């Protein structure tokens, strides 16, 4: 596909929810993270992509520790070229099947992000990774990158292997034929060494009557990754449908050790995998270790639709509760061929009880994608759950707020002198407002 399928919907700004026994806290709050969205609004080189996943290269997946490290973003179909500043149209655009970016620190600073793709000739960009597997020899195939994680000096990613399917609808003429394993070494600077990446076949694609495959999210439940209740396992989620597999972190590359949730326990037979219920094509599962959702696991996702939703689980394998819609994408307009999809949270870039969330915007019209470069790029949001977080709001709100902002008890920001400290959803204790650093 030209991967021009992005869902934009009416941005209703913040949505608040009534309390219920198995529902979100009543102070759930979602708003745009404009500075992060702007980081990926580019006019030269990398000018748009979908499928954004973030991988902390330190291996620490929890919030609040990315400032001194690097984050690897991985993307699927990507436009390389130029955007006309007056018309917003793409010029000399080339669509490659995957790309990457490395961000230094935890701020959306354009000076600290660099984009990576393949090809030795600047005029002929290519995908960062091209399938080189026994199953793809002599065939037209490509990778769409899925989630990954860093461990022991390597980045592991589980890309899906794609092939043409001319029977598909316009914009959807593709099919999944497998899942590969990419093992990418980190060089002496802690950057991914793409030239020395190793590719392997995996058994993570089940081509039954209802095909499904794994890799659309990875939750690393280890102490080194910052998990609050570690069991030294890596949980890997699957689609189409919502499935989960588990393997000990030290045995990740040994697929004979993988086990698949069958509804009652962990089974060695992938064919016996049981669906966990509703889930989109890409998603995230994160552990909440403080606040109203402490001890729970939050699934964030979005189908090909305008509503971003979450489900609350009791463990990495669920059971996950009802769907709760938390945001309506303003870009969504099927009549104008604009779609939205692929929501997920990015816990390592989150902080202070605010979870950074993305979704993709796309179009089923190749002509629209060329005419408007603003369509095909990720959008970012801040999501939080606890009333104490309204004391200082999101990182972007705090950056715009004068010193001395205090919680006024009504869900908004007031001005005055803070009387004490509060605790955010990541367990961090706030100082009085007058000592709050600028931008925090």
FENRADA-V396189 format. One record per residue. SS is DSSP state (~ for helix, > for strand, _ for the rest). PHI is phi in radians with two decimals (NA if undefined). NEAR is the number of other C-alpha atoms within 12 Angstrom. Layout:
# FENRADA-V396189
ss:phi:near
SS:PHI:NEAR
SS:PHI:NEAR
This chain:
# FENRADA-V396189
ss:phi:near
_:NA:33
_:-1.38:35
_:0.81:41
_:-1.69:42
_:-2.19:43
_:-2.25:47
_:-1.81:44
_:-1.89:42
_:-2.37:30
_:-0.99:20
_:-1.35:23
_:-1.56:22
_:1.25:21
_:-1.79:25
_:-2.04:27
_:-1.94:26
_:-2.20:20
_:-1.23:14
_:-1.27:15
_:-2.66:12
_:-1.03:13
_:-2.01:21
_:-1.80:28
_:-1.25:36
_:-1.02:26
_:-1.17:23
_:-1.71:29
_:-0.97:37
>:-2.53:34
>:-2.28:37
>:-2.59:32
>:-1.18:35
_:-1.88:31
~:-1.08:23
~:-1.19:24
~:-1.25:30
~:-1.06:31
~:-1.15:23
~:-1.04:28
_:-1.86:39
_:-1.69:31
_:-2.14:32
_:-2.00:29
>:-2.53:25
>:1.31:32
>:-1.20:41
>:-2.19:41
>:2.70:52
>:-2.93:48
_:-2.23:48
_:1.24:46
_:-1.19:45
>:-2.14:48
>:-2.06:44
>:-2.26:44
>:-1.20:47
_:-1.27:41
_:-1.28:34
_:1.56:36
_:-1.57:34
_:-1.59:40
_:-1.35:38
_:-1.32:36
_:1.49:31
_:-2.22:27
_:-1.57:31
_:-1.05:24
_:-1.71:18
_:-2.03:27
>:-2.16:34
>:-2.07:42
>:-1.70:44
>:-1.71:41
>:-2.10:42
>:-2.25:45
_:-1.70:44
_:-0.84:40
>:-2.40:46
>:-1.58:46
>:-2.05:38
>:2.79:28
>:-2.36:28
>:-2.01:29
_:-1.17:21
_:-1.17:16
_:-1.56:13
_:-1.87:15
_:1.33:23
_:-1.51:27
>:-1.39:34
>:-2.16:25
>:0.89:22
>:-1.37:30
>:-2.14:32
>:-1.73:34
>:-1.89:37
_:-1.52:39
_:-2.86:45
>:-2.69:43
>:-2.47:42
>:-2.57:37
>:-2.11:34
>:-1.90:35
>:-1.64:29
_:1.51:26
_:-2.05:32
_:-1.94:34
_:-1.36:29
_:-1.74:19
~:-1.02:22
~:-1.34:13
~:-2.06:19
>:-2.16:25
>:-2.36:26
>:-1.84:35
>:-2.22:33
_:-2.69:38
>:-1.70:25
_:1.64:21
_:-1.55:13
_:-1.78:9
_:-1.00:16
_:-1.41:15
_:-2.33:18
_:-1.12:27
>:-2.40:29
_:-1.08:34
_:-1.12:36
_:-2.32:43
_:-2.08:35
_:-0.99:36
_:-2.41:23
_:-2.20:25
~:-0.96:15
~:-1.28:22
~:-1.89:23
_:-1.03:12
_:1.31:10
_:-2.04:17
_:-1.43:20
_:-2.58:31
>:-2.64:36
>:-1.83:43
>:-1.88:48
_:-1.32:43
_:-1.96:45
_:-1.29:47
>:-2.70:43
>:-2.72:46
>:-1.88:37
>:-2.81:31
_:0.93:21
_:1.47:22
>:-2.35:31
>:-1.86:37
>:-1.88:41
>:-2.37:45
_:-2.07:42
_:-1.25:45
>:-1.51:42
>:-1.60:42
>:-1.96:32
>:-2.51:26
>:-1.19:22
_:-2.47:18
_:-1.17:13
_:-1.40:13
_:-1.27:13
_:-1.19:15
_:-0.93:19
_:1.52:27
_:-2.30:23
_:-1.57:19
>:-2.70:25
>:-2.62:28
>:-1.51:30
>:-2.07:33
>:3.08:34
>:-2.26:40
>:-1.89:43
>:-2.00:39
>:-1.81:41
>:-2.05:31
>:-1.94:32
>:-1.27:27
>:-1.69:26
_:-1.44:18
_:-1.14:10
_:-1.62:15
_:1.37:26
_:-1.77:31
>:-1.19:38
_:-1.67:26
~:-1.11:28
~:-1.14:22
~:-1.95:17
_:-1.20:24
>:-1.92:25
>:-1.96:30
>:-2.45:29
>:-1.24:27
_:-2.38:31
_:-1.66:31
_:-1.55:42
>:-2.00:33
>:-1.90:26
_:-1.68:19
_:-1.58:14
_:-1.07:8
_:-2.14:15
_:-1.07:23
>:-2.61:34
>:-2.70:42
>:-1.95:47
>:2.15:45
>:-1.31:45
>:-2.83:47
>:-2.28:45
>:-1.99:49
>:-1.61:46
>:-1.74:35
_:-2.16:27
_:-1.11:19
_:-1.10:24
_:-1.52:35
_:1.53:30
_:-1.18:32
_:-1.27:29
_:-2.36:24
_:-1.24:23
_:-2.23:23
_:1.13:23
>:-1.86:29
>:-1.95:40
>:-1.75:41
>:-2.10:42
>:-1.73:46
>:-2.24:45
>:-2.49:38
_:-1.51:32
_:1.82:25
_:-2.14:40
>:-2.24:47
>:-2.52:46
>:-2.10:46
>:-2.47:41
>:-2.64:32
>:-1.10:25
~:-0.98:31
~:-1.26:20
~:-2.01:17
_:-0.98:32
_:-1.43:28
_:-1.74:18
~:-1.25:25
~:-1.24:19
~:-1.65:23
_:-1.26:31
>:-2.29:35
>:-2.08:38
>:-1.22:32
_:-1.87:23
_:1.78:20
_:-2.18:15
_:-2.95:18
>:-1.72:23
>:-2.00:22
_:-1.36:21
_:-1.70:21
~:-1.05:33
~:-1.14:25
~:-1.64:22
_:-1.03:38
_:-1.95:31
_:-1.22:30
_:-1.63:33
_:1.83:25
_:-1.25:30
_:-2.84:39
_:-1.47:36
_:-1.17:35
_:-2.32:46
>:-2.88:48
>:-2.47:48
>:-2.14:47
>:-2.23:48
>:-1.58:42
_:-1.80:37
_:-1.97:26
_:-2.80:25
_:1.45:30
_:-1.11:31
_:-1.81:32
_:-0.97:27
_:1.51:23
_:-1.73:31
>:-2.13:33
>:-1.81:42
>:-1.69:47
>:-2.07:44
>:-2.84:43
_:-2.96:42
_:-1.41:35
_:-1.42:34
_:-2.85:35
_:-1.76:36
>:-1.93:35
>:-1.49:47
>:-2.37:40
>:-2.24:38
>:-2.35:38
>:-1.84:38
>:-2.04:30
_:-1.62:23
_:-2.74:29
_:-1.05:40
_:-1.81:43
_:1.48:32
_:-1.19:27
>:-1.68:29
_:-1.42:27
_:-1.14:23
_:-1.25:25
>:-2.20:33
>:-1.29:30
>:-2.08:38
>:-2.77:41
>:-2.00:32
_:-1.28:42
_:-1.29:28
_:-1.39:36
_:-0.94:32
>:-2.79:26
~:-0.97:23
~:-1.11:13
~:-1.87:20
_:1.15:26
>:-1.80:36
>:-2.30:40
>:-2.33:47
>:-3.08:45
>:1.11:49
>:-1.28:49
>:-2.90:44
>:-1.69:46
_:-2.18:46
~:-1.09:45
~:-1.22:45
~:-1.72:43
_:-1.59:39
>:-2.91:37
_:1.00:41
_:1.41:45
>:-1.81:45
>:-1.68:44
>:-1.44:44
>:-2.25:46
>:-2.18:48
>:-2.53:55
>:-1.82:54
>:-2.07:47
>:-2.71:49
>:-2.50:42
_:-1.47:32
_:-1.87:28
~:-1.05:27
~:-1.09:20
~:-1.13:24
~:-1.12:39
~:-1.33:33
~:-1.38:23
_:-2.40:32
_:-1.22:40
_:-1.36:37
_:-1.24:46
_:-1.66:52
_:-2.85:46
>:-1.28:47
>:-1.96:46
>:-2.04:38
>:-2.38:40
>:-1.89:41
>:-2.26:44
>:-2.48:46
_:-2.20:40
_:-2.00:37
~:-1.09:30
~:-1.08:38
~:-1.18:43
~:-1.22:35
~:-0.97:42
_:-2.08:46
_:1.22:39
_:-1.34:38
~:-0.94:38
~:-1.22:28
~:-1.11:27
~:-1.11:27
~:-1.14:20
~:-1.69:17
_:-1.69:26
_:-1.19:23
_:-1.03:25
_:1.73:26
>:-1.19:31
>:-2.38:35
>:-1.23:27
_:-1.79:21
_:1.46:15
_:-2.07:13
_:1.55:23
_:-2.34:23
>:-1.64:28
>:-2.08:23
>:-2.15:20
_:2.75:17
_:-1.97:21
_:-1.19:24
_:-1.74:19
_:-3.08:19
_:-2.12:22
_:-2.27:27
>:-2.01:25
_:-1.53:36
_:-1.27:36
_:-1.72:38
_:1.49:26
_:-1.32:21
>:-1.70:21
_:-1.39:28
_:-1.43:23
_:-0.97:23
~:-1.05:31
~:-1.17:23
~:-1.79:20
_:-1.19:26
_:-1.10:19
_:-1.03:19
_:1.41:18
_:-1.88:30
